[in-house]
Amino acid sequence: MKILIEGAYYPILTLQKIFDDPKFYIQNGLEGKIISVGYYHSFEKNELIYMLPKVFMIDDINSIFGKTKEELLKLNTLKNIKHDLQFNWIRQSSLYFYNSLLEYRKRIMDSQIVNKSEKFELNTNLGNQEYSYLDLLLSFVNYYKKNKNHILYKHIEYNSNQAKKPKWDKTIRKSLPILNANNSPIYVSIRNKKKIKNTEEELFIYFFSILNYFNQEHKLNLKIDKSFSVIKGKSFKSLQANGLSKLRKIKYRYFNDSLKRMYSLCEIYFTQTDKSSLKRKREDFISVNNYNLVFEDMIDKLFSDELNNTEIDNVSLQDLKKNDDGKIIDHIYNYQSLIDTSNIFYIGDSKYYKSNKEAGNLSKYKQFTYAKNVIQFNIDLLNEDKGKPYRKGIRYRDELTEGYNITPNFFIYGYIENKENFDEHLIEKKKELPVKSYHYKERLFDRDTLFVHQYKINFLFVLKAYTNFNTVKTQKFRTQVKEDFRKHFIDFFNNTKNCEFEFYKCKVKTVEHYKSIITDNFKALNGKCYLNIENELILAKHLEDEINISIMKEFEQLTELI
């Protein structure tokens, strides 16, 4: 196994030896830059290659595995790493990564995740029903782990049937018994004069020879019972070359479902190695040139609610997720607003960078534009029919004050801190204070006033959750994260020094009184007041805003938002 890193440079001669095709890198002088993320296997060179995302790198040289990019390229030659527990962890990460590519391919085919106008390319030479080399390897291992007791029983049963007129003296001298629970010896290999070839035993030999080959080549640390006969070395290479014809001679002798499955696995393997097979391939691969889309989909599967098909002018929120620049609004869900019990959309964007980087100004401006599009969509929906919001409980604008509810936004970055932790999301704020955008800094309830919190999430957790989480686990995660994200915004606005606002509510709680205050002081209160769903008139006063004392006498300060 070799590991390459997206965006890293390697000697061009090295890359030419690894790949049969230059589509996975671009040449720059005597070096080549990896431009793909994915999996590659050459049958002729018998090498598994992973092109991992750049998030696995700490800097330009060192990886989160504790190895440099050059050492990752030479994993098989590092003697110490072959017996290091960390090597098992590298393999585990690689398998989760591979499964994420398969899941992404499945989700693309099953839905309209990817906009056809996007510059997207998922490269693979595998059909929907085809096994890659890695699929086959995993299938052999999984089959063995699930069926090893049954296989051993069949093996013992066969040998027991051969125990007619046994030569016990020779059997005891030449064979090692298995001790049962009562410490009684069971001989699985009986010495006698009977020489009958058994077809089940022949299939076992083929299966365990292939499994043993996988075990030795990829350091799987499987414990294979020594009573099974195994073909090794040059004899196995010969079997690879003509095993398909040998296997098919015993094809119609199996009625047991488990043995049929064993036969199928061997047949798929020999189809790829037998020189006479028309289906034989030189290589198999699955890769993507813009992994940011895969990362976005992984986060989206964790965070986003399912959107309904409500439309305005033939445009739905699902359409708004796909913008003209090909960029997707990655994550959108509705949850309790910050100033009352109504709901509001929380709008997020994934950021696929190295761990020490964050979004630039262009990304921030785009996020604000996307948020405004969602706000306008909901306003247009209410303008068309005031009794039919997008979803019950969602409230964006108050007609009395013409104020807009606060729309929470967030960025989320992938990072790896603990290379062995696949089970905790470890979400935390990347910066304590959110990014602000406004036209008038004193108008909190203006549609142009927006705030973006920035978070980072354990990339390994996302990688595992993408393929392993069921609906219950995903929903549990969403519930917790929604509560946390809202609390972070609430904590921000309850800190006057950080948010630079103080919050008040009107003392007299009648609509007539509210109308009088707003009508008489509309210019002074424009964008500063909002009538919430609890029928409370809220005033957000900026610390630098000098609102007339006569107006302020109508309000009392709130101790905190809840």
BELNORVEN-V315534 format. One record per residue. N is the residue number from 0. SS is DSSP state (@ for helix, = for strand, . for the rest). OMEGA is omega in degrees with one decimal (none if undefined). D_CENTER is the distance of its C-alpha to the mean C-alpha in Angstrom with 1 decimal. Layout:
n,ss,omega,d_center
N,SS,OMEGA,D_CENTER
N,SS,OMEGA,D_CENTER
This chain:
n,ss,omega,d_center
0,.,174.8,22.0
1,=,178.2,21.6
2,=,173.2,18.9
3,=,-177.2,19.1
4,=,178.0,17.5
5,.,176.7,16.7
6,.,-179.1,19.7
7,.,179.7,21.8
8,=,178.6,25.3
9,=,176.5,26.9
10,=,-175.2,30.4
11,@,179.1,30.7
12,@,177.8,32.7
13,@,-179.2,29.9
14,@,179.3,27.4
15,@,176.2,30.0
16,@,-177.5,30.5
17,@,-172.4,26.8
18,.,173.5,26.1
19,.,-175.3,28.5
20,.,-177.5,27.4
21,@,-175.0,26.9
22,@,-177.9,24.3
23,@,-178.8,21.6
24,=,173.7,23.6
25,=,-176.5,26.5
26,=,175.6,29.7
27,=,-176.2,31.3
28,.,-179.6,34.6
29,.,179.2,34.2
30,=,175.9,30.5
31,=,179.9,27.4
32,=,178.0,24.3
33,=,-177.5,20.9
34,.,-178.5,19.6
35,.,170.2,16.8
36,=,-178.3,13.4
37,=,-175.7,13.3
38,=,179.9,15.3
39,=,175.7,19.1
40,=,175.2,21.9
41,=,179.7,25.7
42,.,-178.6,27.9
43,.,-179.4,30.9
44,.,178.6,29.7
45,.,179.7,27.7
46,=,172.2,24.8
47,=,-179.3,21.1
48,=,172.3,19.5
49,=,171.6,16.1
50,=,-171.2,15.6
51,=,178.9,12.9
52,.,-176.9,11.7
53,@,179.5,14.5
54,@,177.5,12.7
55,@,179.5,13.8
56,=,174.9,17.4
57,.,176.4,19.6
58,.,-176.6,22.1
59,.,-175.2,23.5
60,.,-170.8,24.6
61,=,179.3,22.9
62,=,178.2,19.4
63,.,177.6,17.7
64,.,-175.0,18.8
65,.,178.2,22.4
66,.,176.0,23.3
67,=,179.5,24.2
68,@,178.1,22.8
69,@,178.9,26.0
70,@,177.4,25.7
71,@,179.0,22.2
72,@,-175.8,23.9
73,.,-176.4,26.6
74,@,-175.1,24.8
75,@,-178.0,27.1
76,@,179.9,30.2
77,.,-174.1,29.5
78,@,-176.0,31.6
79,@,-174.6,30.5
80,@,-177.3,26.7
81,@,-179.7,27.2
82,.,-179.7,28.4
83,.,177.2,26.3
84,@,-179.8,23.8
85,@,177.9,21.5
86,@,175.9,21.4
87,@,-180.0,19.9
88,@,177.1,17.2
89,@,179.6,16.5
90,@,179.3,16.4
91,@,178.2,14.0
92,@,-178.1,11.5
93,@,-179.9,12.2
94,@,175.7,11.8
95,@,179.6,8.3
96,@,179.1,7.7
97,@,179.7,10.0
98,@,178.6,8.7
99,@,177.1,5.5
100,@,178.3,8.5
101,@,179.3,10.5
102,@,179.1,8.5
103,@,178.3,8.5
104,@,179.2,12.1
105,@,-177.9,12.9
106,@,176.8,11.9
107,@,-177.7,13.9
108,@,-175.0,16.7
109,@,-174.9,16.8
110,.,-180.0,16.9
111,.,-177.4,17.9
112,.,-172.9,14.6
113,.,176.7,16.0
114,.,-176.4,19.4
115,.,-179.3,21.8
116,.,-178.6,23.4
117,.,176.1,20.4
118,.,-175.4,20.7
119,.,177.4,17.8
120,.,172.9,18.0
121,=,-176.3,15.9
122,=,173.3,18.2
123,=,173.4,18.8
124,.,-179.9,22.1
125,.,173.1,20.7
126,.,-176.6,21.9
127,.,-176.2,20.1
128,.,-176.9,22.0
129,.,175.2,22.2
130,.,166.7,21.1
131,.,177.5,19.9
132,@,-178.9,21.6
133,@,174.4,18.5
134,@,-177.8,18.2
135,@,178.1,21.9
136,@,-179.3,21.7
137,@,179.8,19.2
138,@,176.8,21.4
139,@,-178.3,24.5
140,@,-178.7,23.2
141,@,179.1,22.0
142,@,-179.0,25.3
143,@,-177.7,27.3
144,@,-178.1,25.9
145,@,-170.2,26.4
146,@,-172.2,29.8
147,@,178.4,31.4
148,@,178.7,34.0
149,@,-179.9,35.0
150,@,179.8,35.3
151,@,177.4,37.4
152,@,179.3,39.6
153,@,179.5,40.2
154,@,178.9,41.1
155,@,179.0,43.5
156,@,178.6,45.0
157,@,-177.9,45.7
158,@,177.9,47.4
159,@,178.8,49.3
160,@,178.6,50.8
161,.,-172.5,52.0
162,.,175.2,54.0
163,.,-177.0,57.3
164,.,-178.5,60.1
165,.,171.7,57.9
166,.,-171.6,59.2
167,@,-179.8,58.2
168,@,-179.9,59.7
169,@,179.6,57.7
170,@,-178.1,54.5
171,@,-179.5,54.9
172,@,-169.3,55.6
173,@,-172.8,52.8
174,.,173.8,49.9
175,.,-178.3,47.8
176,.,169.6,47.5
177,=,-179.7,44.7
178,=,178.2,45.9
179,.,-176.3,45.2
180,.,179.4,45.1
181,.,-178.6,48.9
182,.,175.3,49.0
183,.,-177.7,50.5
184,=,174.6,49.8
185,=,179.5,48.2
186,.,-178.3,48.7
187,.,177.4,46.1
188,.,-175.3,48.1
189,.,178.6,51.7
190,.,174.0,54.3
191,.,-176.0,56.8
192,.,-175.0,58.6
193,.,-179.1,56.3
194,.,-179.7,54.3
195,.,179.7,52.2
196,.,-179.9,49.0
197,.,-174.7,46.3
198,@,177.0,43.7
199,@,179.1,41.1
200,@,178.7,41.7
201,@,177.7,41.3
202,@,176.8,37.8
203,@,-179.4,36.9
204,@,179.7,38.1
205,@,-177.0,35.9
206,@,-176.0,32.8
207,@,173.9,33.3
208,@,177.4,34.3
209,@,-179.9,31.0
210,@,178.3,29.1
211,@,177.6,31.3
212,@,176.8,30.5
213,@,-176.9,26.7
214,@,-178.9,27.5
215,@,-175.9,29.7
216,@,-171.5,27.8
217,.,174.9,24.4
218,.,-176.2,25.7
219,.,179.0,24.1
220,.,175.4,26.8
221,.,176.1,27.6
222,.,-178.1,31.1
223,.,-177.8,32.9
224,.,-175.0,36.3
225,.,-179.9,39.1
226,.,179.0,41.1
227,.,176.2,39.1
228,.,-176.9,40.6
229,.,176.1,38.2
230,.,-174.9,39.0
231,.,170.9,38.2
232,@,-177.8,38.9
233,@,178.5,40.9
234,@,178.8,41.4
235,@,176.8,37.7
236,@,176.5,37.5
237,@,177.3,40.3
238,@,177.5,38.5
239,@,-175.2,35.5
240,@,-177.0,37.9
241,@,-176.6,39.7
242,@,-176.3,37.8
243,@,-179.2,37.1
244,@,177.7,40.8
245,@,-177.5,41.5
246,@,-175.0,38.7
247,@,176.0,39.9
248,.,-179.3,43.4
249,.,-172.5,42.2
250,@,-170.3,39.8
251,@,-178.0,41.9
252,@,-175.6,42.7
253,.,178.5,39.7
254,.,178.0,39.6
255,.,-177.5,37.3
256,@,-179.4,33.7
257,@,179.7,32.3
258,@,176.0,34.5
259,@,178.2,33.6
260,@,177.6,29.9
261,@,178.8,31.0
262,@,-178.2,33.1
263,@,179.4,30.3
264,@,179.0,28.0
265,@,-179.6,31.0
266,@,178.7,31.9
267,@,-180.0,28.5
268,@,-178.0,28.7
269,@,175.0,32.3
270,@,-179.3,31.6
271,@,-175.4,29.5
272,@,-176.6,32.1
273,.,-176.5,35.5
274,.,-179.1,37.4
275,.,-175.9,39.0
276,.,177.8,35.9
277,.,-178.5,35.5
278,.,-176.8,31.7
279,.,179.6,31.3
280,.,173.8,28.8
281,.,-174.2,29.0
282,=,165.5,25.3
283,=,-175.5,21.9
284,=,167.8,18.8
285,=,-175.6,15.7
286,=,178.2,14.8
287,=,-176.7,14.1
288,.,176.5,16.3
289,.,-172.9,14.5
290,@,178.0,11.0
291,@,178.3,11.2
292,@,177.3,10.9
293,@,178.6,7.5
294,@,178.4,6.4
295,@,-178.5,8.7
296,@,177.5,7.5
297,@,179.4,4.1
298,@,-177.8,6.9
299,@,179.0,9.4
300,@,179.1,8.4
301,@,-167.3,8.7
302,@,-162.6,11.8
303,.,171.1,13.9
304,.,175.2,16.8
305,.,-177.5,18.0
306,.,177.2,20.6
307,.,-172.6,24.0
308,.,177.6,26.2
309,.,-174.6,28.9
310,=,168.8,30.3
311,=,-177.5,32.7
312,.,178.2,34.5
313,.,177.3,32.0
314,=,177.0,29.0
315,=,176.1,26.4
316,@,176.0,23.6
317,@,176.5,21.2
318,@,-179.6,23.3
319,@,177.3,23.2
320,.,-179.4,19.4
321,=,-175.5,20.3
322,.,-175.5,22.8
323,.,-179.2,25.5
324,.,179.3,23.9
325,.,-178.2,20.9
326,.,-180.0,18.7
327,=,167.2,16.8
328,.,-165.3,17.3
329,.,-167.8,13.6
330,=,179.5,14.2
331,=,177.7,17.5
332,=,177.1,18.8
333,=,-178.2,22.4
334,=,-175.6,23.6
335,=,-179.7,26.9
336,.,-173.0,28.5
337,.,-173.3,29.9
338,.,175.6,33.6
339,.,-176.9,34.1
340,.,173.7,32.6
341,.,179.2,31.7
342,=,178.7,28.2
343,=,176.8,26.6
344,=,170.2,23.5
345,=,-172.4,21.0
346,=,-176.4,19.5
347,=,178.4,16.5
348,=,177.3,15.2
349,=,178.2,12.2
350,=,-176.8,13.7
351,.,-180.0,12.3
352,.,167.2,15.1
353,.,-170.5,16.3
354,.,-174.6,16.5
355,.,-179.2,20.2
356,.,176.7,20.1
357,.,-173.3,20.0
358,.,175.9,20.6
359,.,-176.0,24.0
360,@,-178.8,26.6
361,@,178.7,25.6
362,@,-179.5,22.1
363,@,179.0,23.9
364,@,178.3,26.5
365,@,-179.7,24.1
366,@,179.0,22.3
367,@,178.4,25.8
368,@,179.6,26.7
369,@,179.6,23.8
370,@,179.6,24.8
371,@,177.1,28.4
372,@,179.4,27.5
373,@,177.6,26.0
374,@,-178.0,29.1
375,@,177.6,31.5
376,@,-179.3,29.9
377,@,177.3,30.7
378,@,178.1,34.1
379,@,-179.6,35.0
380,@,179.6,34.0
381,@,177.3,36.4
382,@,-180.0,39.1
383,@,179.7,39.1
384,.,-174.4,39.4
385,.,-178.9,39.6
386,.,-176.2,39.2
387,.,173.4,35.8
388,.,-179.0,33.0
389,.,178.1,29.5
390,.,-176.3,28.7
391,.,177.4,31.3
392,.,180.0,31.5
393,=,-175.9,29.9
394,.,-176.5,32.5
395,.,-175.2,32.3
396,=,175.8,36.0
397,=,-175.3,39.2
398,.,-177.4,42.2
399,.,-177.4,44.8
400,.,-172.1,43.6
401,.,177.6,41.4
402,=,-178.4,38.8
403,=,175.6,35.1
404,.,179.7,32.7
405,.,178.6,30.4
406,.,179.5,26.9
407,=,176.8,24.3
408,=,176.4,21.7
409,=,168.1,18.9
410,=,175.7,16.9
411,=,-176.0,13.7
412,=,173.1,12.9
413,=,175.8,10.4
414,=,177.4,12.7
415,.,-179.7,13.4
416,.,177.5,16.6
417,.,-172.4,16.9
418,.,179.8,15.6
419,.,-174.5,16.0
420,.,176.9,14.3
421,.,-166.5,11.2
422,.,179.2,12.7
423,.,-177.2,13.7
424,.,176.1,12.0
425,.,178.8,15.0
426,.,175.2,15.1
427,=,-179.5,18.3
428,=,177.6,20.3
429,.,174.1,20.4
430,.,-175.4,23.9
431,.,-176.2,26.2
432,.,179.0,27.6
433,.,172.8,25.9
434,=,-177.9,26.7
435,=,171.9,29.6
436,=,-178.4,30.9
437,.,168.7,34.2
438,.,177.7,37.5
439,.,-171.6,39.6
440,.,-178.9,38.4
441,.,-178.1,40.6
442,.,-178.3,39.2
443,.,-176.0,36.2
444,.,175.6,36.3
445,.,-177.0,36.3
446,.,179.6,33.6
447,.,177.6,33.3
448,.,-174.8,32.6
449,=,-179.9,28.9
450,=,-179.9,26.9
451,=,171.6,23.4
452,=,179.5,21.9
453,=,-177.5,19.5
454,=,169.6,16.8
455,=,-176.9,14.5
456,=,179.2,11.6
457,=,-176.8,10.7
458,@,-178.7,7.8
459,@,174.8,8.0
460,@,179.4,7.9
461,@,-178.5,4.6
462,@,-179.0,3.5
463,@,-176.7,6.2
464,@,-176.6,6.2
465,@,-178.0,3.9
466,@,-172.4,6.8
467,@,-175.0,9.3
468,.,171.2,10.1
469,.,-176.6,13.2
470,@,-178.2,14.8
471,@,179.8,16.9
472,@,180.0,14.3
473,@,-179.6,12.3
474,@,177.3,15.8
475,@,177.7,16.9
476,@,-178.3,14.2
477,@,-178.8,15.1
478,@,-179.1,18.7
479,@,-177.5,18.7
480,@,178.2,16.9
481,@,177.8,19.2
482,@,-177.5,22.2
483,@,-177.9,21.2
484,@,177.8,20.7
485,@,-179.8,24.0
486,@,179.6,25.8
487,@,177.0,24.9
488,@,178.7,26.5
489,@,178.8,29.4
490,@,178.8,30.0
491,@,-177.5,30.1
492,@,174.5,32.7
493,.,175.9,34.7
494,.,-174.3,35.2
495,@,-178.7,38.0
496,@,-178.0,38.0
497,@,-175.3,34.4
498,@,178.8,34.3
499,.,176.9,38.0
500,=,168.1,38.7
501,=,-175.8,40.9
502,=,-179.0,40.6
503,=,170.8,43.6
504,=,-176.0,44.5
505,=,-177.4,47.7
506,.,-179.3,50.4
507,.,-171.1,51.9
508,.,174.4,49.4
509,.,-178.9,50.9
510,@,-179.6,49.8
511,@,179.9,53.2
512,@,177.4,53.1
513,@,-178.8,49.6
514,@,-179.2,51.0
515,@,-179.0,53.9
516,@,-176.7,51.9
517,@,-178.4,49.5
518,@,-177.3,52.2
519,@,-174.1,54.5
520,.,-172.2,52.0
521,@,-178.1,49.4
522,@,-177.5,49.4
523,@,-174.7,49.1
524,@,-178.6,46.3
525,.,179.1,44.3
526,.,-176.9,40.6
527,.,-178.6,41.4
528,=,178.3,41.8
529,=,176.4,39.7
530,=,-173.8,41.0
531,.,-173.8,38.3
532,.,175.9,37.9
533,.,179.3,40.1
534,.,174.3,42.8
535,.,177.1,42.8
536,=,-176.5,43.6
537,=,175.2,41.4
538,=,174.5,42.5
539,=,-176.6,40.2
540,=,176.3,42.7
541,=,-176.2,41.6
542,.,-179.1,43.4
543,.,-177.8,45.2
544,.,-179.6,46.2
545,.,178.0,49.8
546,.,-177.2,50.0
547,.,-177.9,53.6
548,@,-178.9,54.8
549,@,176.6,56.2
550,@,-176.2,52.8
551,@,178.7,51.2
552,.,179.4,53.9
553,.,-173.5,52.3
554,=,172.8,49.1
555,=,-174.0,48.2
556,=,174.6,45.4
557,.,179.1,42.3
558,.,178.0,41.5
559,.,170.0,37.8
560,.,-179.0,35.1
561,.,none,33.5
